[in-house]
Amino acid sequence: MGAHAMAEIEQNEAPEPAPASILAVIPTLNEERHIETCIRSLMRGDARLRDIPLVVADGGSTDKTVEIVEHLKSEFPNLQLIHNPKRLQAAAMNLAVLDASTPVTQYVVRCDAHSIYPADFILSVAKALEATGAASVVIPMDAVGDTCFERANAWIVDTPLGSGGSVHRGGKTSGYVDHGHHPGFNINMYRQIGGYDETFSHNEDAEYDERVVQAGGKIFLDSDIRIRYIPRGSVGRLAKQYFNYGKGRARNVRKHGQRLKIRQALPIFALLASAGGFLASPVFLPALILPLGYIGVLAAASMAVAVWKRSPCGLLAGLISGTMHMSWAAGFLNEAIAGTRR
């Protein structure tokens, strides 16, 4: 019997975790567009959700995020707001566990302000942790968008040409994995390994997972618990996001002596090959086949997505995919070179 089937049987038989044993946390920084939708989705379903502490750890938002949360506290008495002076998500999680957990807290559920959650999400994650005995439970993300750019981003990011086929990007099969999108932690393991590394601004989840595995913990991907995620809505914001992702991965490689997977190495090869082809073309014109071939793949992807989704927004897919690849690779190489110098 497979890991998915076993976990499903165990989860059906597992007792419901008590609300007091769960702590839910939302790290925020300038999330006025999404925070209310996120909180309302998390509170939808079982009445016991309103007995679970829901902590918004804000990193100093300059928009209306804090004002919106304060307003919602009258409707949701379990909602708390704490200030995260270190601003980063990793620090927000550590601070919430330190300040808001109690002696009876067993499970921590991390929530993303950009996400829209299914009913009873927090309880489902805690129950999966209880049933599997895993150190962490991770879940797939299904990207969705409102604007044309966001929709094209959502369509391409869950494909191998976008995220490279990560199991937590639209994955359909449950089982034990080495990394995934974080929603659930056993608090004892969290404390044992020291929580998140607060020096990581990005890729802190993969770094945490590496230490969980080193400590003998297991990470379970539950494909039945899914969230909708709203991706970045402009080239600039997407490029910044993936540049930082690349930097974080390079730091992980250096810290833990990891090797890149093939899907992670391909964007670096694409960047170096394209740049090398352009530089060599004045003296060797056929070298242009490298960058032009890559551009051709992106153009074909744009046409394919536009036809697949029957929308002209799909024509942005190639631009978005190229932005992800080039930004991630540039961030990785930048950090790899800077780290060597340091």
C-alpha positions as CSV (number, residue, x, y, z in Angstrom):
1,M,0.0,0.0,0.0
2,G,1.4,3.4,-1.0
3,A,2.3,6.3,1.3
4,H,-0.8,8.3,0.2
5,A,-3.2,5.5,0.9
6,M,-1.6,4.7,4.3
7,A,-1.7,8.4,5.3
8,E,-5.3,8.7,4.1
9,I,-6.4,5.8,6.3
10,E,-4.4,7.1,9.3
11,Q,-5.8,10.6,8.8
12,N,-9.4,9.3,8.8
13,E,-8.7,7.5,12.1
14,A,-6.7,10.3,13.7
15,P,-8.4,12.3,16.5
16,E,-9.2,15.9,15.8
17,P,-6.5,18.1,17.3
18,A,-7.8,20.5,20.0
19,P,-7.9,24.1,18.9
20,A,-5.6,25.1,21.8
21,S,-2.9,22.7,20.4
22,I,-2.6,24.8,17.2
23,L,-1.0,28.1,16.4
24,A,-1.6,29.7,13.0
25,V,0.7,32.5,11.8
26,I,0.5,34.9,8.8
27,P,3.8,36.9,8.1
28,T,2.9,40.2,6.4
29,L,4.6,43.2,4.8
30,N,2.4,45.6,2.8
31,E,-0.4,43.1,2.0
32,E,-3.4,45.4,2.0
33,R,-4.6,44.0,-1.3
34,H,-4.8,40.4,0.0
35,I,-4.8,40.2,3.8
36,E,-8.6,40.4,4.4
37,T,-9.4,37.8,1.8
38,C,-6.7,35.6,3.3
39,I,-8.0,35.9,6.9
40,R,-11.6,35.4,5.9
41,S,-10.7,32.2,4.0
42,L,-8.8,30.9,7.0
43,M,-11.8,31.5,9.3
44,R,-14.3,29.8,6.9
45,G,-15.7,26.4,8.0
46,D,-15.7,24.7,11.4
47,A,-16.7,26.9,14.4
48,R,-13.6,25.7,16.2
49,L,-11.4,27.8,13.9
50,R,-12.3,30.8,15.9
51,D,-10.8,29.2,19.0
52,I,-7.4,28.8,17.3
53,P,-4.9,31.7,17.8
54,L,-4.3,33.4,14.5
55,V,-1.3,35.7,14.7
56,V,-0.5,38.3,12.0
57,A,3.3,39.1,12.4
58,D,3.7,42.3,10.5
59,G,7.1,43.5,9.4
60,G,6.4,47.2,9.4
61,S,3.8,47.7,6.6
62,T,3.5,51.2,5.3
63,D,0.1,50.5,3.6
64,K,-3.2,49.7,5.3
65,T,-2.4,46.1,6.3
66,V,-2.2,46.8,10.0
67,E,-5.4,49.0,9.9
68,I,-7.3,46.2,8.1
69,V,-6.1,43.6,10.7
70,E,-7.1,45.8,13.6
71,H,-10.5,46.3,12.1
72,L,-11.0,42.5,11.7
73,K,-10.0,41.8,15.3
74,S,-13.5,42.9,16.4
75,E,-15.0,40.2,14.2
76,F,-12.4,37.5,14.9
77,P,-11.5,37.6,18.7
78,N,-8.8,35.0,18.1
79,L,-6.9,37.3,15.7
80,Q,-3.7,38.8,17.1
81,L,-1.3,41.3,15.7
82,I,2.4,41.4,16.7
83,H,5.2,43.6,15.3
84,N,8.1,41.9,13.6
85,P,11.1,44.4,13.8
86,K,13.3,42.1,11.6
87,R,10.7,42.3,8.8
88,L,11.5,38.9,7.2
89,Q,9.1,36.0,7.1
90,A,11.6,33.7,8.8
91,A,11.9,36.1,11.7
92,A,8.1,36.5,11.8
93,M,7.6,32.8,12.3
94,N,10.2,32.5,15.0
95,L,8.8,35.5,16.8
96,A,5.3,34.1,16.7
97,V,6.4,30.7,18.0
98,L,8.3,32.4,20.8
99,D,5.7,34.9,21.9
100,A,2.3,33.3,21.0
101,S,2.8,29.6,21.6
102,T,1.7,28.0,24.9
103,P,2.8,24.9,26.8
104,V,0.0,23.0,25.1
105,T,0.8,24.1,21.5
106,Q,1.8,21.1,19.4
107,Y,1.3,22.3,15.8
108,V,2.2,25.5,14.0
109,V,0.5,26.4,10.7
110,R,2.1,28.9,8.5
111,C,-0.2,30.9,6.2
112,D,0.7,33.1,3.2
113,A,-1.1,36.4,2.9
114,H,-1.1,36.0,-0.9
115,S,-3.1,32.8,-0.7
116,I,-6.8,31.9,-0.6
117,Y,-7.5,28.9,1.6
118,P,-10.1,26.2,1.5
119,A,-12.5,25.8,4.3
120,D,-11.1,24.2,7.5
121,F,-7.5,24.6,6.1
122,I,-5.8,25.1,9.5
123,L,-7.6,22.1,11.1
124,S,-6.8,19.9,8.0
125,V,-3.1,20.7,8.3
126,A,-3.0,20.0,12.0
127,K,-4.9,16.7,11.5
128,A,-2.4,15.7,8.8
129,L,0.4,16.3,11.2
130,E,-1.3,14.3,13.9
131,A,-2.1,11.4,11.5
132,T,1.3,11.1,9.8
133,G,3.5,11.9,12.7
134,A,5.6,13.9,10.2
135,A,7.9,16.7,11.3
136,S,6.3,18.9,8.6
137,V,3.3,18.7,6.3
138,V,3.7,20.5,2.9
139,I,1.0,21.1,0.3
140,P,0.6,21.9,-3.4
141,M,-0.1,25.5,-4.6
142,D,-2.5,26.2,-7.4
143,A,-1.7,29.6,-8.9
144,V,-4.6,31.9,-9.9
145,G,-4.7,35.5,-11.1
146,D,-7.0,38.5,-11.5
147,T,-5.1,40.6,-14.0
148,C,-3.9,39.5,-17.4
149,F,-0.3,39.3,-16.2
150,E,-1.2,37.3,-13.1
151,R,-3.3,34.9,-15.1
152,A,-0.5,34.2,-17.5
153,N,1.9,33.9,-14.6
154,A,-0.4,31.4,-12.9
155,W,-0.8,29.3,-16.1
156,I,3.0,29.0,-16.7
157,V,4.3,28.8,-13.2
158,D,2.7,25.4,-12.5
159,T,4.3,23.8,-15.6
160,P,7.9,22.5,-16.1
161,L,8.7,25.6,-18.1
162,G,7.7,27.7,-15.1
163,S,8.6,26.2,-11.8
164,G,10.6,23.3,-13.3
165,G,8.1,20.7,-12.1
166,S,8.4,21.2,-8.3
167,V,6.2,18.7,-6.6
168,H,4.4,21.5,-4.5
169,R,3.5,23.4,-7.7
170,G,0.2,21.8,-8.7
171,G,1.3,18.3,-7.6
172,K,-1.4,15.6,-7.6
173,T,0.3,12.8,-5.6
174,S,0.7,12.6,-1.8
175,G,3.9,11.1,-0.3
176,Y,7.1,11.8,1.5
177,V,9.3,14.4,-0.1
178,D,12.4,16.4,0.7
179,H,10.9,19.8,0.3
180,G,7.6,21.6,-0.3
181,H,5.4,24.6,0.4
182,H,5.3,25.1,4.2
183,P,2.0,25.2,6.0
184,G,2.5,22.8,9.0
185,F,5.1,22.0,11.6
186,N,5.4,19.8,14.7
187,I,6.5,22.5,17.2
188,N,8.9,20.1,19.0
189,M,10.9,19.6,15.9
190,Y,10.7,23.3,15.1
191,R,12.2,24.2,18.4
192,Q,14.7,21.3,18.3
193,I,16.4,22.6,15.1
194,G,16.1,26.3,16.1
195,G,13.2,27.3,13.8
196,Y,14.0,29.2,10.6
197,D,17.4,30.6,9.8
198,E,16.7,34.4,10.0
199,T,19.6,35.2,7.8
200,F,17.7,33.8,4.9
201,S,15.4,36.4,3.2
202,H,14.3,33.8,0.7
203,N,14.5,30.0,0.4
204,E,14.2,29.8,4.2
205,D,11.7,27.0,3.7
206,A,14.1,24.7,1.8
207,E,16.9,25.5,4.3
208,Y,14.6,24.5,7.1
209,D,13.6,21.3,5.3
210,E,17.3,20.4,4.9
211,R,17.8,20.6,8.7
212,V,14.6,18.6,9.4
213,V,15.9,15.7,7.2
214,Q,19.3,15.9,8.8
215,A,17.6,15.6,12.2
216,G,15.8,12.5,11.1
217,G,12.4,14.1,10.5
218,K,10.0,13.3,7.7
219,I,8.2,15.7,5.4
220,F,4.8,14.7,4.0
221,L,3.2,16.2,1.0
222,D,-0.6,16.1,1.3
223,S,-2.0,16.6,-2.1
224,D,-5.6,16.7,-0.8
225,I,-4.9,20.0,1.0
226,R,-4.5,22.6,-1.7
227,I,-4.3,26.4,-1.7
228,R,-4.9,29.0,-4.4
229,Y,-2.0,31.4,-4.7
230,I,-1.9,34.8,-6.4
231,P,1.5,35.2,-8.2
232,R,3.3,38.5,-8.8
233,G,1.6,40.9,-11.2
234,S,4.4,42.7,-13.0
235,V,7.8,41.9,-14.6
236,G,9.7,44.0,-12.1
237,R,8.1,42.3,-9.0
238,L,8.5,38.9,-10.6
239,A,12.1,39.5,-11.4
240,K,12.9,40.7,-7.9
241,Q,11.1,37.6,-6.4
242,Y,13.0,35.1,-8.5
243,F,16.3,36.9,-8.2
244,N,16.0,36.5,-4.4
245,Y,14.9,32.9,-4.8
246,G,18.1,32.3,-6.8
247,K,20.2,34.0,-4.1
248,G,18.6,31.9,-1.4
249,R,19.2,28.7,-3.3
250,A,22.9,29.6,-3.7
251,R,23.1,30.2,0.0
252,N,21.5,26.8,0.7
253,V,24.0,25.1,-1.6
254,R,26.9,26.7,0.1
255,K,25.6,26.2,3.7
256,H,24.7,22.5,3.3
257,G,26.9,21.4,0.4
258,Q,23.9,20.6,-1.7
259,R,24.0,19.8,-5.4
260,L,21.6,21.5,-7.8
261,K,18.9,19.3,-9.4
262,I,18.7,19.3,-13.2
263,R,15.6,21.5,-13.2
264,Q,17.5,24.1,-11.1
265,A,20.6,24.0,-13.2
266,L,18.8,24.5,-16.5
267,P,18.1,28.3,-16.0
268,I,21.8,28.9,-15.2
269,F,22.7,27.1,-18.4
270,A,20.1,29.1,-20.4
271,L,21.5,32.4,-19.0
272,L,25.2,31.5,-19.6
273,A,24.5,30.0,-23.1
274,S,22.4,33.0,-24.2
275,A,24.8,35.6,-22.9
276,G,27.8,33.7,-24.4
277,G,26.0,33.4,-27.7
278,F,25.4,37.1,-27.9
279,L,29.0,38.0,-26.9
280,A,30.5,35.5,-29.4
281,S,28.2,36.5,-32.3
282,P,30.4,39.4,-33.6
283,V,33.2,36.9,-34.3
284,F,31.1,33.7,-34.8
285,L,27.7,34.5,-36.1
286,P,26.3,30.9,-35.6
287,A,26.6,31.4,-31.9
288,L,23.4,33.4,-32.1
289,I,21.6,30.1,-32.3
290,L,21.8,29.7,-28.5
291,P,20.0,32.9,-27.5
292,L,17.6,32.8,-30.5
293,G,16.8,29.2,-29.8
294,Y,15.9,30.0,-26.2
295,I,13.8,33.0,-27.4
296,G,12.1,30.6,-29.8
297,V,11.2,28.2,-27.0
298,L,9.6,31.1,-25.0
299,A,7.7,32.3,-28.1
300,A,6.4,28.8,-28.7
301,A,5.3,28.6,-25.1
302,S,3.4,31.9,-25.4
303,M,1.5,30.7,-28.4
304,A,0.8,27.3,-26.8
305,V,-0.6,28.8,-23.6
306,A,-2.7,31.4,-25.6
307,V,-4.2,28.5,-27.6
308,W,-4.5,26.2,-24.5
309,K,-6.3,28.9,-22.4
310,R,-8.0,30.6,-25.4
311,S,-6.9,33.9,-24.1
312,P,-4.5,36.6,-25.5
313,C,-3.2,36.9,-21.9
314,G,-1.3,33.6,-22.6
315,L,1.0,35.5,-25.0
316,L,2.7,36.9,-21.9
317,A,3.7,33.4,-20.8
318,G,7.0,33.3,-22.6
319,L,8.0,36.7,-21.2
320,I,7.1,35.5,-17.7
321,S,8.9,32.2,-18.0
322,G,12.0,34.0,-19.3
323,T,11.9,36.5,-16.4
324,M,11.7,33.6,-13.9
325,H,14.6,31.7,-15.6
326,M,17.0,34.7,-16.1
327,S,16.3,36.3,-12.7
328,W,16.7,33.1,-10.8
329,A,19.9,32.3,-12.6
330,A,21.3,35.8,-12.1
331,G,20.5,35.7,-8.4
332,F,22.1,32.3,-8.0
333,L,25.3,33.4,-9.8
334,N,25.4,36.7,-8.0
335,E,25.3,35.0,-4.6
336,A,27.6,32.2,-5.6
337,I,30.3,34.6,-6.7
338,A,29.7,37.0,-3.8
339,G,29.8,34.1,-1.3
340,T,33.1,32.9,-2.7
341,R,34.6,36.3,-2.3
342,R,33.3,36.5,1.3
